[in-house]
Amino acid sequence: GAGVSQSPSNKVTEKGKDVELRCDPISGHTALYWYRQRLGQGLEFLIYFQGNSAPDKSGLPSDRFSAERTGESVSTLTIQRTQQEDSAVYLCASSLVGQGAQGYGYTFGSGTRLTVV
Amino acid sequence: GENVEQHPSTLSVQEGDSAVIKCTYSDSASNYFPWYKQELGKRPQLIIDIRSNVGEKKDQRIAVTLNKTAKHFSLHITETQPEDSAVYFCASRKAGTALIFGKGTTLSVSS
């Protein structure tokens, strides 16, 4: 697609419920990232997918968080047994990855605003 | 892992003045340093980036400088305008990893 699409845009859930957030990256972008942004805060790295390599899960805050990616397309971030501190905007981004591992800028989606009540 | 420190956390300037935001990084293997602008309620957008083989890059009113020895890089905005008001994030990465972001600088430009 033309941009990174995330759904839903807003999600209100009860504490203890599971939620799934979806990200559809730009076609051709082999790298996909999830970040969390609490209100008024910075971007906290969660997980990074690159092609068929094992994902870098080093940013996941607890075992309640998991993510999957199908090939080089859609990714889902799952939060189990949600807690109030999970309330945040979850941002997905995708990018190219150059030869020699040169960095390229990310294109972010609009995010999913998760509210746990 | 990589750690990125960003200063100041808030910056207020008069329209037409210059603004400078500074970041330091910890991992000497980092090789890519982008800057993002995030307006209220919107997604972060890339405004400029620099790679480790370059010391300075300029794009109209914005410029970024990189000092690899000292492990710091800076964003310079000249002739600031009210529409430059936003939160600015620096970031860094090394090969095979994701960007690590600073905590952001809220820039306010008053007319």
Interface residues (C-beta under 8 A of the other chain):
Chain A: Y33 Y35 Q41 G42 L43 F45 Y48 Q50 D56 S58 G59 L91 G100 A101 Q102 G103 Y104 G105 Y106 T107 F108 G109 S110 G111
Chain B: G1 N31 Y32 P34 K42 R43 P44 Q45 L46 D49 R51 F89 R93 A95 G96 T97 A98 L99 I100 F101 G102 K103 G104
